[in-house]
């Protein structure tokens, strides 16, 4: 009788752990606020990532340009 209760408690704990894991997966690990907004939050993040990508590309080109300049004219 006692062991049956313990098994049931263990099953319940396991279900709770599984639910918690599922919630973590849905939230995307700590990005809960953006995830709650749904697709708009995702699009907003994508836009920021894209903008940062453009900035990084421009910076890389500027550095490359400086290197070429130094090699040619120094």
C-alpha positions as CSV (number, residue, x, y, z in Angstrom):
1,X,0.0,0.0,0.0
2,X,2.7,2.5,1.0
3,X,4.9,1.5,-2.0
4,X,1.9,2.1,-4.4
5,X,1.6,5.6,-3.0
6,X,5.3,6.2,-3.3
7,X,5.2,5.0,-6.9
8,X,2.3,7.3,-7.7
9,X,4.1,10.3,-6.1
10,X,7.2,9.5,-8.2
11,X,5.1,9.3,-11.3
12,X,3.6,12.7,-10.5
13,X,7.0,14.2,-9.9
14,X,8.2,12.8,-13.2
15,X,5.2,14.3,-15.0
16,X,5.8,17.7,-13.3
17,X,9.5,17.6,-14.4
18,X,8.4,16.8,-17.9
19,X,6.0,19.7,-17.9
20,X,8.7,22.0,-16.6
21,X,11.1,20.8,-19.4
22,X,8.3,21.5,-21.9
23,X,7.8,25.0,-20.6
24,X,11.5,25.7,-20.8
25,X,11.6,24.5,-24.4
26,X,8.6,26.7,-25.2
27,X,10.1,29.8,-23.5
28,X,13.4,29.3,-25.3
29,X,15.4,29.3,-22.1
30,X,14.9,32.7,-20.4
31,X,13.4,34.6,-23.4
32,X,10.0,34.3,-21.9
33,X,8.9,37.9,-22.5
34,X,9.6,37.9,-26.2
35,X,8.1,34.4,-26.6
36,X,4.9,35.5,-24.9
37,X,4.4,38.1,-27.6
38,X,4.4,35.3,-30.2
39,X,5.5,35.7,-33.8
40,X,5.9,39.5,-33.5
41,X,8.6,39.0,-30.8
42,X,10.3,36.5,-33.0
43,X,10.2,38.8,-36.0
44,X,11.6,41.7,-33.9
45,X,14.5,39.6,-32.8
46,X,15.1,38.5,-36.4
47,X,15.2,42.1,-37.5
48,X,17.7,43.0,-34.7
49,X,19.9,40.1,-35.6
50,X,19.8,41.1,-39.3
51,X,20.6,44.7,-38.5
52,X,23.6,43.6,-36.3
53,X,24.7,41.3,-39.1
54,X,24.7,44.3,-41.5
55,X,26.7,46.4,-39.0
56,X,29.2,43.6,-38.5
57,X,29.6,43.2,-42.3
58,X,30.2,47.0,-42.7
59,X,32.8,46.9,-39.8
60,X,34.6,44.0,-41.4
61,X,34.7,45.8,-44.7
62,X,36.2,48.9,-43.0
63,X,38.9,46.8,-41.3
64,X,39.7,45.1,-44.6
65,X,39.8,48.5,-46.3
66,X,42.2,49.8,-43.7
67,X,44.5,46.7,-44.1
68,X,44.6,47.2,-47.9
69,X,45.3,50.9,-47.5
70,X,48.2,50.2,-45.0
71,X,49.7,47.5,-47.3
72,X,49.5,49.6,-50.4
73,X,50.5,53.0,-49.1
74,X,52.7,52.4,-46.1
